[in-house]
Amino acid sequence: VGVYDDPWNQRQEPFAVDFARDGHVAVCGSVISGKSTFLQTLVYSLITRWSPAEVQCYILDFGSHLLAPFAYAPHIGGIVCDGQDDRLGKFMHMLVQMMDERRQLLSGGSYSQYIQAYGRGLPAVLIVIDNLGSMREKSSSRYDDVLLRLGKEGAGYGIFLAVSAAGYGISEIPGRLADNIKTVISLEQGDKYKYMEVMRETRLQVFPEAGIKGRGIANVGGRILEFQTGLCLDAEDDFSRGQILEKECRQMSAKWGGILPRTIPEIPENPVLSQIEKLDDYKKMIRSGDWLPVAYEMETASVFGTGLKNTYCYTISGRPHTGKTNVLKLLIYAAAVLGGRLCVIETGHSSLKKTADECGAEYLETIETVFEFFRKLTPVFVERNKKKREMIEQGKEEDEIYEEMKKETPVFIFLDDLKEFFELIYRADEKVGNMSGFMENIMEKGSLHRIYFYGCLTTEDAVSLTGYKAYRSFTGYKKGMHLGGNLNAQKLFNFQNINYAEMSRAAKKGLGYAADEEDETSGIRIVLPLARRDPP
């Protein structure tokens, strides 16, 4: 990143930053001391020396935007700038996920041990924050815990931090984070005491020459020496340098055909199924066999899915024309990819027939075919329920029972209208026999049968259905989502984390709240894509 001066040995040598050896880096200095230029040179040195398969980078540019041209380099997973609060939140959530994933992957070992054992199969990740104080101020310090965790654990996972700031303090680099940054570089400061504070030295014999941008001091081999930051490219000024840098980054991207860093997640303006299906998290959920992915979480842009472990009956509620049938289509598509037996029950209209045919699902629209379906399903259900009871008697935990039941073929039953379905079931007694008693019985059996019901409920229909025992059992599991806002108008979900003003607010089509898998009293804001597959 520059050249240091060693007067004792009368020589000048390249000044380098070694993340693998020294961990995180902080560059401190007063205004216009060259902090952004230092980070620009640092990032350029890394991306011109290492491939994206070896080093990947994310940039939070709250400074002079000298780092913006790097957005076009193949090594860069994304850049967040001042004013992009939503994008910053999504990046921080992704960073937490990344640390969790690497902790699990490394299984108690360190990144360096992994590299020694397996080679460079896991790229190092650098998080660059230009003007940390501004980032913390603009975000009201809400991500301090994430940064502290990164400072404590990141280097062990191969995730390194490089920040610029004026110095230490409550509005700059907080003390707990500073304690985890081993390499500190000081550019020009206001007085000698500030240099000693930044360098954590009680006595200093060397101070940088004042008034020269990029001039500073650093610890080189245990000695504090003066150094000069190098410019990443020769140019007339910063603007010209940025143009040349952008051109080089675009050329790197054009030439690179290997793996790329994970991009900062974002929700498309008008999302469709074909977009979310391409995401790695969507594919991972399907491969696991434990989830049906259907939406984006609004806060994090991560993929939201309905879990299969604890789900039996899942209710999609909302007023008319809020997108309930669209959700059912998304679930059908996901279930078809996951694999299993699919059945769509729809009477009175045929909104789901095309989707059912496309996904190879049975399509039932008469009381006779519905009765016959459940008649044939009865021995399957009885056998699985017996298997479940035996494992419970053996003292097995739910996780063990679920893993054992995963060996069974999943059965997904989609009900377009719960009012029509339950009225059909209770009217069926006159035509085909005691179907209501059978339905009341199976609705009480609960999860862990590898059989799943998904049904749409129009909010206004709820009151008229409460007399049906099977309906009360279906909705009593409190699993599902509500679309269209106006949460106060429904009684099915009790989301205690939603404030009063939001509870009474309407939401446009495609937005909703889903019950958290672990706590049904917590609502997760979701964005639902249109169940449409655009041509590639």
C-alpha positions as CSV (number, residue, x, y, z in Angstrom):
1,V,0.0,0.0,0.0
2,G,3.0,2.3,0.1
3,V,6.6,2.7,1.1
4,Y,8.1,3.0,4.7
5,D,11.3,4.8,5.6
6,D,13.8,3.0,7.9
7,P,16.4,5.7,8.9
8,W,18.3,3.3,11.2
9,N,19.1,1.0,8.3
10,Q,19.0,3.9,5.7
11,R,16.5,2.2,3.4
12,Q,13.0,2.4,2.0
13,E,10.9,-0.7,1.6
14,P,7.4,-1.5,0.4
15,F,4.8,-1.2,3.2
16,A,2.4,-4.1,3.2
17,V,-0.7,-5.1,5.2
18,D,-1.0,-8.8,6.1
19,F,-4.5,-9.7,7.1
20,A,-3.7,-13.4,7.5
21,R,-1.0,-12.6,10.0
22,D,-2.3,-9.4,11.7
23,G,-6.0,-9.5,11.4
24,H,-8.2,-6.5,11.2
25,V,-6.9,-3.0,10.1
26,A,-7.8,0.5,11.1
27,V,-6.5,3.7,9.4
28,C,-7.0,6.8,11.4
29,G,-6.4,10.5,10.6
30,S,-7.8,14.0,10.5
31,V,-9.9,15.3,7.6
32,I,-8.3,15.2,4.2
33,S,-5.3,13.1,5.5
34,G,-5.7,10.4,2.9
35,K,-7.8,7.7,4.6
36,S,-10.0,7.0,1.6
37,T,-6.9,7.0,-0.7
38,F,-5.3,4.4,1.6
39,L,-8.3,2.2,1.4
40,Q,-8.5,2.6,-2.4
41,T,-4.9,1.5,-2.7
42,L,-5.5,-1.4,-0.3
43,V,-8.5,-2.7,-2.2
44,Y,-6.7,-2.3,-5.6
45,S,-3.6,-4.1,-4.4
46,L,-5.8,-7.1,-3.2
47,I,-7.9,-7.4,-6.4
48,T,-4.9,-7.1,-8.7
49,R,-3.0,-9.8,-6.8
50,W,-5.7,-12.3,-5.9
51,S,-8.6,-13.7,-7.9
52,P,-12.3,-13.6,-6.8
53,A,-11.9,-17.3,-5.9
54,E,-9.3,-16.3,-3.3
55,V,-10.4,-12.8,-2.1
56,Q,-13.8,-11.2,-2.0
57,C,-14.8,-7.8,-0.8
58,Y,-17.7,-5.7,0.4
59,I,-17.5,-1.9,0.7
60,L,-19.4,0.5,2.9
61,D,-18.5,3.8,1.4
62,F,-19.6,6.6,3.8
63,G,-16.6,8.8,2.9
64,S,-15.6,10.6,-0.3
65,H,-16.8,7.8,-2.6
66,L,-13.3,7.1,-3.9
67,L,-14.2,3.4,-3.6
68,A,-17.2,3.5,-5.9
69,P,-15.4,2.4,-9.1
70,F,-14.7,-1.0,-7.4
71,A,-18.4,-1.9,-7.9
72,Y,-17.5,-3.1,-11.3
73,A,-14.7,-5.5,-10.2
74,P,-15.6,-9.3,-10.0
75,H,-14.2,-9.5,-6.5
76,I,-16.8,-7.0,-5.1
77,G,-20.0,-8.5,-3.7
78,G,-21.5,-5.0,-3.4
79,I,-21.1,-1.4,-2.2
80,V,-23.3,0.4,0.3
81,C,-23.3,4.2,0.2
82,D,-24.6,6.9,2.5
83,G,-28.4,7.1,2.4
84,Q,-28.9,3.4,1.5
85,D,-30.3,2.5,5.0
86,D,-32.3,-0.5,3.7
87,R,-29.4,-1.9,1.8
88,L,-27.1,-1.5,4.8
89,G,-29.5,-3.5,6.9
90,K,-29.7,-6.3,4.3
91,F,-25.9,-6.4,4.1
92,M,-25.5,-6.6,7.9
93,H,-28.0,-9.5,8.0
94,M,-26.0,-11.2,5.2
95,L,-22.8,-10.7,7.2
96,V,-24.3,-12.4,10.2
97,Q,-25.4,-15.3,8.0
98,M,-21.9,-15.5,6.5
99,M,-20.3,-15.7,10.0
100,D,-22.8,-18.3,11.1
101,E,-22.1,-20.4,8.0
102,R,-18.4,-20.3,8.5
103,R,-18.5,-21.1,12.1
104,Q,-20.5,-24.2,11.3
105,L,-18.2,-25.1,8.3
106,L,-14.9,-24.7,10.3
107,S,-16.4,-26.7,13.3
108,G,-14.2,-25.1,16.0
109,G,-11.1,-24.8,13.8
110,S,-9.8,-21.6,12.3
111,Y,-9.6,-20.2,8.7
112,S,-5.9,-20.6,8.5
113,Q,-6.1,-24.3,9.6
114,Y,-8.8,-24.9,6.9
115,I,-6.6,-23.4,4.2
116,Q,-3.6,-25.5,5.3
117,A,-5.8,-28.6,5.2
118,Y,-7.9,-28.0,2.0
119,G,-6.1,-25.2,0.1
120,R,-7.7,-22.0,-1.1
121,G,-11.2,-23.5,-1.5
122,L,-12.7,-20.9,0.8
123,P,-12.1,-17.3,-0.2
124,A,-11.0,-14.7,2.3
125,V,-13.6,-11.9,2.7
126,L,-12.7,-8.3,3.4
127,I,-15.3,-5.8,4.8
128,V,-14.1,-2.2,4.0
129,I,-15.8,0.6,5.9
130,D,-14.7,4.1,4.8
131,N,-15.7,6.6,7.6
132,L,-16.9,4.3,10.3
133,G,-18.0,7.2,12.4
134,S,-20.4,8.5,9.7
135,M,-21.8,5.0,9.1
136,R,-22.5,4.5,12.8
137,E,-24.1,7.9,13.1
138,K,-26.3,7.5,10.1
139,S,-27.5,4.0,11.3
140,S,-27.9,5.2,15.0
141,S,-25.2,2.6,15.9
142,R,-27.7,-0.2,15.5
143,Y,-25.1,-2.5,13.9
144,D,-22.5,-2.1,16.6
145,D,-23.1,-5.6,17.9
146,V,-22.6,-7.1,14.4
147,L,-19.3,-5.2,14.1
148,L,-18.2,-6.2,17.5
149,R,-18.8,-9.9,16.6
150,L,-16.9,-9.4,13.4
151,G,-14.0,-7.9,15.4
152,K,-14.0,-10.8,17.8
153,E,-14.7,-13.8,15.5
154,G,-14.2,-12.6,12.0
155,A,-10.5,-13.2,11.5
156,G,-10.9,-16.8,12.7
157,Y,-13.5,-17.3,9.9
158,G,-11.4,-15.6,7.2
159,I,-13.6,-12.5,7.3
160,F,-11.5,-9.4,7.9
161,L,-12.3,-5.8,8.6
162,A,-10.6,-2.6,7.3
163,V,-12.0,0.7,8.6
164,S,-11.1,4.3,8.4
165,A,-12.0,6.8,11.2
166,A,-10.7,9.9,12.9
167,G,-9.6,7.8,15.9
168,Y,-11.1,6.1,18.9
169,G,-14.2,7.1,20.9
170,I,-17.9,6.9,21.2
171,S,-18.5,8.5,17.8
172,E,-15.7,6.8,15.9
173,I,-14.1,3.4,16.6
174,P,-15.7,2.3,19.9
175,G,-13.4,0.8,22.5
176,R,-14.7,-2.8,22.4
177,L,-14.2,-2.9,18.6
178,A,-10.8,-1.2,18.9
179,D,-9.6,-3.9,21.3
180,N,-10.0,-6.4,18.5
181,I,-8.1,-4.4,15.8
182,K,-4.4,-5.4,15.9
183,T,-3.1,-3.3,13.0
184,V,-3.5,0.5,13.4
185,I,-2.1,3.0,10.9
186,S,-2.1,6.7,11.7
187,L,-2.1,9.4,9.1
188,E,-1.8,13.0,10.0
189,Q,-3.3,14.0,13.4
190,G,-3.9,17.3,15.2
191,D,-1.2,16.9,17.8
192,K,1.4,14.4,19.1
193,Y,-0.9,13.2,21.8
194,K,-3.5,12.1,19.3
195,Y,-0.8,10.0,17.5
196,M,0.1,8.3,20.8
197,E,-3.6,7.6,21.5
198,V,-4.2,6.1,18.1
199,M,-0.9,4.0,18.0
200,R,-1.4,3.0,21.7
201,E,2.0,4.2,22.6
202,T,3.1,6.3,25.6
203,R,6.2,7.6,23.8
204,L,6.8,8.2,20.1
205,Q,10.1,9.2,18.5
206,V,8.8,9.4,15.0
207,F,6.0,11.6,13.6
208,P,5.0,12.0,10.0
209,E,5.8,15.2,8.1
210,A,2.7,17.4,8.3
211,G,0.7,18.6,5.3
212,I,1.4,15.7,3.0
213,K,-1.7,13.7,2.1
214,G,-1.2,9.9,2.7
215,R,1.8,10.4,5.0
216,G,1.6,8.6,8.3
217,I,3.2,6.2,10.8
218,A,2.8,2.5,11.3
219,N,4.2,-0.4,13.3
220,V,6.7,-2.2,11.0
221,G,8.4,-5.2,12.6
222,G,7.9,-3.8,16.1
223,R,9.1,-0.3,15.3
224,I,7.0,2.8,14.6
225,L,8.2,4.1,11.2
226,E,7.1,6.8,8.8
227,F,5.5,5.7,5.6
228,Q,3.8,7.2,2.5
229,T,0.7,5.8,1.0
230,G,1.0,4.9,-2.7
231,L,-1.5,5.8,-5.3
232,C,-3.2,2.8,-6.9
233,L,-2.9,4.3,-10.4
234,D,-1.1,7.2,-12.0
235,A,-3.6,10.0,-12.9
236,E,-4.0,13.7,-12.9
237,D,-6.5,13.8,-10.1
238,D,-8.9,11.6,-8.1
239,F,-11.7,11.9,-10.7
240,S,-9.4,10.8,-13.6
241,R,-8.0,8.0,-11.4
242,G,-11.6,6.8,-10.7
243,Q,-12.4,6.6,-14.4
244,I,-9.3,4.6,-15.1
245,L,-10.0,2.4,-12.2
246,E,-13.6,1.7,-13.3
247,K,-12.3,0.8,-16.8
248,E,-9.8,-1.7,-15.3
249,C,-12.5,-3.2,-13.0
250,R,-14.8,-3.7,-16.0
251,Q,-12.0,-5.4,-17.9
252,M,-11.3,-7.7,-15.0
253,S,-15.0,-8.7,-14.9
254,A,-15.1,-9.4,-18.6
255,K,-12.1,-11.7,-18.4
256,W,-13.1,-13.5,-15.2
257,G,-15.3,-16.6,-15.7
258,G,-15.0,-18.2,-12.2
259,I,-16.9,-18.0,-9.0
260,L,-18.2,-14.7,-7.8
261,P,-18.9,-13.4,-4.3
262,R,-22.4,-13.5,-2.9
263,T,-24.2,-10.3,-3.8
264,I,-26.0,-8.1,-1.2
265,P,-29.6,-9.4,-1.3
266,E,-32.3,-7.1,-2.7
267,I,-35.9,-7.5,-3.5
268,P,-36.8,-6.7,-7.2
269,E,-39.3,-4.0,-7.7
270,N,-41.9,-6.3,-9.2
271,P,-40.6,-9.8,-8.2
272,V,-41.7,-12.9,-10.1
273,L,-41.2,-16.6,-9.3
274,S,-38.5,-17.1,-11.9
275,Q,-36.3,-14.6,-10.1
276,I,-36.5,-16.0,-6.6
277,E,-36.1,-19.6,-7.9
278,K,-32.6,-18.6,-9.1
279,L,-31.4,-17.6,-5.6
280,D,-29.1,-20.0,-3.8
281,D,-31.2,-19.8,-0.6
282,Y,-34.3,-20.9,-2.5
283,K,-32.4,-23.9,-3.9
284,K,-30.9,-24.7,-0.5
285,M,-34.4,-24.8,1.1
286,I,-35.7,-27.1,-1.6
287,R,-32.7,-29.4,-1.3
288,S,-33.0,-29.7,2.4
289,G,-36.5,-31.1,2.1
290,D,-37.5,-29.1,5.1
291,W,-39.0,-25.9,3.5
292,L,-41.3,-24.6,0.8
293,P,-39.8,-21.2,-0.1
294,V,-42.4,-18.7,-1.2
295,A,-41.3,-15.1,-0.5
296,Y,-38.7,-12.5,0.5
297,E,-38.3,-11.2,4.0
298,M,-38.8,-7.5,3.6
299,E,-36.2,-6.5,6.3
300,T,-33.4,-8.7,5.1
301,A,-34.3,-9.6,1.5
302,S,-33.5,-13.2,2.4
303,V,-35.8,-16.0,1.2
304,F,-38.7,-16.8,3.4
305,G,-40.1,-20.3,3.5
306,T,-42.8,-22.3,5.3
307,G,-41.2,-25.0,7.4
308,L,-42.3,-28.6,7.1
309,K,-41.1,-29.9,10.5
310,N,-43.7,-28.1,12.6
311,T,-46.4,-27.5,10.0
312,Y,-49.6,-29.5,9.5
313,C,-52.3,-27.0,8.6
314,Y,-51.3,-23.7,7.2
315,T,-53.7,-20.8,6.7
316,I,-53.4,-18.0,4.2
317,S,-55.8,-15.3,5.2
318,G,-56.7,-11.9,3.8
319,R,-59.5,-9.9,2.3
320,P,-60.6,-10.6,-1.3
321,H,-58.0,-9.7,-4.0
322,T,-55.0,-9.6,-1.7
323,G,-53.1,-12.4,-3.4
324,K,-54.1,-15.5,-1.5
325,T,-54.4,-17.7,-4.6
326,N,-51.0,-16.4,-5.8
327,V,-49.5,-17.7,-2.5
328,L,-51.1,-21.1,-3.1
329,K,-49.6,-21.2,-6.6
330,L,-46.1,-20.4,-5.2
331,L,-46.5,-23.2,-2.6
332,I,-47.6,-25.6,-5.4
333,Y,-44.6,-24.8,-7.5
334,A,-42.2,-25.2,-4.6
335,A,-43.8,-28.5,-3.5
336,A,-43.5,-29.8,-7.1
337,V,-39.8,-29.0,-7.2
338,L,-39.3,-30.6,-3.7
339,G,-41.2,-33.7,-4.8
340,G,-44.1,-35.7,-3.4
341,R,-47.8,-36.2,-4.0
342,L,-49.7,-33.0,-4.7
343,C,-53.5,-32.6,-4.6
344,V,-55.4,-29.4,-5.3
345,I,-59.0,-29.2,-4.1
346,E,-61.0,-26.4,-5.8
347,T,-64.8,-26.2,-6.3
348,G,-66.8,-23.6,-8.0
349,H,-64.0,-22.2,-10.2
350,S,-60.7,-23.3,-11.7
351,S,-58.1,-20.7,-10.7
352,L,-55.6,-23.4,-9.9
353,K,-56.3,-25.9,-12.6
354,K,-53.5,-24.8,-14.9
355,T,-51.0,-24.7,-12.1
356,A,-52.1,-28.1,-10.9
357,D,-51.7,-29.6,-14.4
358,E,-48.3,-28.0,-14.9
359,C,-47.0,-29.4,-11.6
360,G,-48.5,-32.9,-12.0
361,A,-50.9,-32.4,-9.1
362,E,-54.2,-34.2,-8.7
363,Y,-57.1,-31.8,-9.3
364,L,-60.3,-32.4,-7.5
365,E,-63.5,-30.4,-7.9
366,T,-66.4,-32.6,-6.9
367,I,-67.5,-34.1,-3.5
368,E,-67.1,-37.6,-4.9
369,T,-63.5,-37.2,-6.0
370,V,-62.6,-35.4,-2.8
371,F,-64.2,-38.3,-0.7
372,E,-62.4,-40.9,-2.8
373,F,-59.1,-39.1,-2.3
374,F,-59.4,-39.0,1.5
375,R,-60.7,-42.6,1.6
376,K,-57.5,-43.8,-0.1
377,L,-55.4,-41.5,2.1
378,T,-56.9,-42.9,5.3
379,P,-54.7,-46.1,5.5
380,V,-51.6,-44.0,4.8
381,F,-52.5,-41.6,7.5
382,V,-53.3,-44.4,10.0
383,E,-50.0,-46.1,9.3
384,R,-48.0,-42.9,9.7
385,N,-49.8,-42.0,12.9
386,K,-49.1,-45.4,14.3
387,K,-45.4,-45.0,13.4
388,K,-45.4,-41.6,15.1
389,R,-47.0,-42.9,18.3
390,E,-44.5,-45.7,18.5
391,M,-41.6,-43.4,18.3
392,I,-43.2,-41.1,21.0
393,E,-43.6,-44.1,23.3
394,Q,-39.9,-45.0,22.6
395,G,-39.0,-41.6,24.0
396,K,-37.8,-40.1,20.8
397,E,-37.5,-36.3,20.4
398,E,-39.5,-34.4,17.8
399,D,-36.3,-33.9,15.7
400,E,-35.7,-37.6,15.6
401,I,-39.3,-38.4,14.7
402,Y,-39.3,-35.8,12.0
403,E,-36.0,-37.2,10.4
404,E,-37.5,-40.7,10.5
405,M,-40.8,-39.5,8.9
406,K,-38.9,-37.7,6.2
407,K,-38.4,-41.1,4.7
408,E,-42.1,-41.1,3.8
409,T,-43.4,-39.5,0.6
410,P,-44.7,-36.0,1.5
411,V,-48.3,-35.4,0.7
412,F,-49.3,-31.7,0.0
413,I,-53.0,-30.8,-0.1
414,F,-53.9,-27.3,-1.3
415,L,-57.4,-25.9,-0.6
416,D,-58.3,-22.8,-2.6
417,D,-61.1,-21.7,-0.3
418,L,-61.5,-23.0,3.3
419,K,-65.1,-21.8,3.4
420,E,-66.1,-23.8,0.3
421,F,-64.0,-26.8,1.5
422,F,-65.5,-27.1,5.0
423,E,-69.0,-26.5,3.8
424,L,-68.5,-29.2,1.2
425,I,-67.2,-31.6,3.8
426,Y,-70.1,-31.1,6.2
427,R,-72.7,-31.3,3.4
428,A,-71.0,-34.5,2.1
429,D,-72.5,-36.5,5.0
430,E,-75.8,-36.7,3.0
431,K,-74.2,-38.0,-0.2
432,V,-71.1,-40.0,0.6
433,G,-71.1,-40.8,4.3
434,N,-69.5,-39.4,7.5
435,M,-66.8,-37.3,5.9
436,S,-67.0,-34.5,8.6
437,G,-66.2,-36.9,11.4
438,F,-63.2,-38.3,9.5
439,M,-62.0,-34.7,8.7
440,E,-62.4,-33.6,12.4
441,N,-60.4,-36.7,13.4
442,I,-57.4,-36.1,11.1
443,M,-57.3,-32.3,11.7
444,E,-56.6,-33.0,15.4
445,K,-53.6,-35.3,14.7
446,G,-51.0,-32.5,14.3
447,S,-47.7,-32.4,12.6
448,L,-45.0,-35.0,12.0
449,H,-47.0,-37.2,9.5
450,R,-45.3,-35.8,6.4
451,I,-48.8,-34.7,5.3
452,Y,-49.5,-31.0,4.9
453,F,-52.7,-28.9,4.4
454,Y,-52.5,-25.3,2.9
455,G,-55.7,-23.3,2.7
456,C,-56.9,-19.8,1.8
457,L,-59.3,-18.0,4.1
458,T,-61.2,-14.8,3.3
459,T,-61.2,-12.8,6.5
460,E,-64.9,-12.1,6.3
461,D,-65.7,-15.8,6.2
462,A,-64.0,-16.7,9.5
463,V,-67.0,-16.0,11.7
464,S,-69.4,-18.2,9.7
465,L,-66.9,-21.2,10.0
466,T,-66.3,-21.2,13.7
467,G,-69.2,-23.7,14.2
468,Y,-67.2,-26.4,12.3
469,K,-64.9,-28.3,14.6
470,A,-62.6,-29.3,11.7
471,Y,-62.1,-25.6,10.8
472,R,-61.3,-24.7,14.4
473,S,-58.7,-27.4,14.5
474,F,-57.2,-26.3,11.1
475,T,-56.8,-22.7,12.1
476,G,-55.9,-23.5,15.8
477,Y,-52.3,-24.4,14.8
478,K,-51.7,-20.6,14.2
479,K,-49.4,-21.4,11.3
480,G,-49.8,-19.2,8.2
481,M,-49.7,-15.7,6.9
482,H,-52.0,-12.7,6.5
483,L,-52.1,-10.6,3.4
484,G,-53.3,-7.0,2.7
485,G,-52.7,-5.4,6.1
486,N,-55.5,-4.5,8.4
487,L,-54.4,-7.0,11.0
488,N,-56.9,-5.6,13.4
489,A,-59.7,-7.0,11.2
490,Q,-58.7,-10.6,11.7
491,K,-58.6,-12.8,14.8
492,L,-56.5,-15.7,13.6
493,F,-53.0,-14.3,14.2
494,N,-51.9,-12.3,17.3
495,F,-48.6,-10.7,16.2
496,Q,-47.4,-8.9,19.3
497,N,-44.3,-7.4,17.6
498,I,-46.4,-5.2,15.3
499,N,-47.1,-1.7,16.6
500,Y,-50.7,-0.4,16.8
501,A,-50.5,2.0,13.9
502,E,-49.2,-0.7,11.6
503,M,-51.9,-3.1,12.8
504,S,-54.7,-0.9,11.3
505,R,-52.8,0.0,8.1
506,A,-53.7,-1.5,4.8
507,A,-51.0,-3.0,2.6
508,K,-50.8,-3.3,-1.2
509,K,-51.2,-6.7,-2.9
510,G,-48.2,-8.9,-2.6
511,L,-47.3,-7.8,0.9
512,G,-48.0,-9.7,4.1
513,Y,-47.1,-10.9,7.6
514,A,-46.1,-14.5,8.2
515,A,-46.0,-16.3,11.6
516,D,-42.5,-16.9,12.7
517,E,-41.6,-20.6,12.7
518,E,-40.4,-20.6,16.4
519,D,-42.9,-18.1,17.8
520,E,-46.4,-17.7,16.2
521,T,-46.9,-14.4,18.1
522,S,-44.1,-12.8,16.1
523,G,-45.0,-11.6,12.5
524,I,-42.4,-11.4,9.7
525,R,-43.0,-8.9,7.0
526,I,-42.8,-10.6,3.6
527,V,-42.9,-9.7,-0.1
528,L,-44.5,-12.3,-2.3
529,P,-43.4,-12.7,-6.0
530,L,-45.9,-13.2,-8.7
531,A,-46.3,-16.9,-9.4
532,R,-45.0,-16.5,-12.9
533,R,-42.0,-18.0,-14.7
534,D,-40.6,-15.6,-17.2
535,P,-38.7,-17.1,-20.1
536,P,-34.9,-17.2,-19.5
